[in-house]
Amino acid sequence: MKKPGSKTQYAALPWRYSGATREVLLISSRETGRWVIPKGWPIKGLSPAQTAAREAYEEAGLGGQLSKKPIGAFEYGKRLGNGRVLPTKVEVYGMEQMVQHRDWPEQGQRRMQWFSVPDAADAVDEPELKQIIRKLK
């Protein structure tokens, strides 16, 4: 089923400090298990940044402060339920992690792991996302 109205998704790039080191949270894709960031289709009534925040909560249980403007964008092929691949642009909002909720909608459906910035960049597949992550140093 095609998602409503758009080929643009909104994503959160969660980060925190562990001592003096900035870390990035990656989650596993439910379909392939590869490392990704929380993202989703536009949500009626929410701004792009609010949509990114909602996805971070639903997919990883995170709450935090998001950048008001995107810190970058990347493209990937979103595989739909019918097997078709939809070229999709993802606007990325930086998110300083402040809260880890005890419960969230997709809890137990994905793996989550905090990575150093260089390791997070190496772990994702999309070249443009690698560049966005590396800029966090």
matplotlib code that plots the C-alpha trace (Angstrom):
import matplotlib.pyplot as plt

x = [0.0, 1.4, 1.9, -0.2, 0.8, 4.6, 7.9, 9.6, 10.2, 11.4, 14.0, 15.7, 19.4, 19.7, 23.0, 24.3, 27.6, 29.3, 32.0, 33.6, 32.6, 29.5, 27.6, 24.9, 21.9, 21.1, 18.2, 17.7, 15.3, 12.4, 12.6, 16.4, 18.0, 20.4, 21.3, 19.1, 17.8, 14.2, 12.2, 8.7, 6.1, 4.5, 1.9, -1.1, -1.0, 2.7, 5.6, 8.5, 10.5, 7.6, 7.2, 10.9, 10.4, 7.4, 9.3, 12.2, 9.7, 7.8, 10.8, 13.4, 11.6, 13.6, 12.6, 14.8, 15.5, 15.3, 17.0, 14.4, 15.8, 17.1, 20.8, 20.9, 19.0, 19.6, 17.9, 17.2, 14.9, 11.9, 10.7, 6.9, 4.7, 4.1, 7.9, 8.1, 10.9, 9.9, 12.7, 12.4, 14.1, 14.7, 15.1, 17.2, 16.8, 19.4, 18.1, 19.9, 18.7, 17.4, 14.9, 14.7, 11.1, 10.4, 7.8, 7.2, 5.2, 7.9, 9.7, 11.2, 10.8, 14.2, 17.7, 19.2, 22.9, 24.9, 27.9, 30.8, 30.4, 32.9, 31.4, 27.9, 28.9, 30.5, 27.4, 24.8, 24.5, 23.5, 26.5, 24.7, 23.7, 27.3, 28.3, 25.6, 26.7, 30.4, 29.6, 28.5, 32.1]
y = [0.0, 3.4, 5.8, 9.0, 11.8, 12.0, 10.6, 12.5, 11.0, 12.8, 11.3, 11.9, 11.5, 10.9, 11.7, 12.1, 12.6, 9.8, 11.7, 13.9, 11.5, 12.1, 9.0, 8.3, 5.9, 3.6, 1.1, -2.0, -2.0, -4.4, -5.9, -6.3, -5.8, -3.2, -0.1, 2.9, 6.0, 6.5, 7.9, 7.9, 9.4, 12.9, 12.9, 15.1, 18.0, 17.6, 19.7, 17.7, 18.1, 16.9, 14.0, 13.1, 13.4, 11.1, 8.5, 8.6, 7.9, 5.2, 3.3, 3.8, 5.2, 8.5, 12.0, 15.0, 18.4, 18.4, 20.9, 23.4, 22.8, 19.7, 19.0, 17.2, 14.9, 11.6, 9.4, 5.7, 3.1, 2.4, -1.2, -1.2, -4.2, -5.1, -5.4, -2.1, 0.2, 3.9, 6.5, 8.4, 11.6, 11.7, 15.0, 14.5, 16.5, 16.3, 15.2, 15.5, 12.6, 13.6, 10.8, 7.1, 6.0, 2.7, 1.7, 2.6, 1.3, -0.6, -1.9, -5.3, -5.1, -3.6, -3.6, -0.3, 0.5, 3.6, 4.0, 6.5, 8.9, 7.2, 3.7, 4.9, 6.4, 3.0, 1.1, 2.7, 1.9, 5.3, 7.4, 10.7, 9.6, 8.6, 12.2, 13.7, 11.5, 12.3, 16.0, 15.5, 15.1]
z = [0.0, -1.0, 1.9, 1.8, -0.4, -0.3, -1.2, 1.7, 5.1, 8.2, 10.5, 13.8, 14.2, 18.0, 19.7, 23.3, 25.1, 26.9, 28.8, 26.1, 23.3, 21.1, 20.4, 17.8, 18.3, 15.4, 15.3, 13.2, 10.3, 11.0, 7.5, 6.9, 10.3, 8.9, 10.9, 10.3, 12.0, 13.2, 10.3, 8.9, 6.6, 7.3, 10.0, 9.5, 12.0, 12.9, 11.5, 9.9, 13.1, 15.3, 12.9, 13.4, 17.2, 17.1, 15.1, 17.6, 20.3, 18.5, 17.2, 20.0, 23.0, 22.9, 23.8, 23.4, 21.7, 17.9, 15.6, 14.1, 10.6, 8.9, 9.4, 6.1, 3.7, 2.0, -0.5, -0.4, -2.0, 0.4, -0.2, -0.1, 0.9, -2.7, -3.4, -5.3, -4.4, -4.0, -4.3, -1.1, 0.3, 4.0, 5.8, 8.9, 12.2, 14.9, 18.2, 21.5, 23.6, 26.9, 27.9, 27.4, 28.0, 29.8, 27.2, 23.6, 20.6, 18.8, 21.8, 21.2, 17.4, 16.8, 18.2, 19.4, 19.8, 20.7, 18.4, 18.3, 15.4, 13.1, 13.9, 13.3, 9.9, 9.0, 10.1, 7.9, 4.2, 2.6, 1.6, 2.2, 5.7, 6.4, 5.6, 7.8, 10.8, 10.2, 10.5, 14.2, 15.4]

ax = plt.figure().add_subplot(projection="3d")
ax.plot(x, y, z, "-o")
ax.set_aspect("equal")
plt.show()
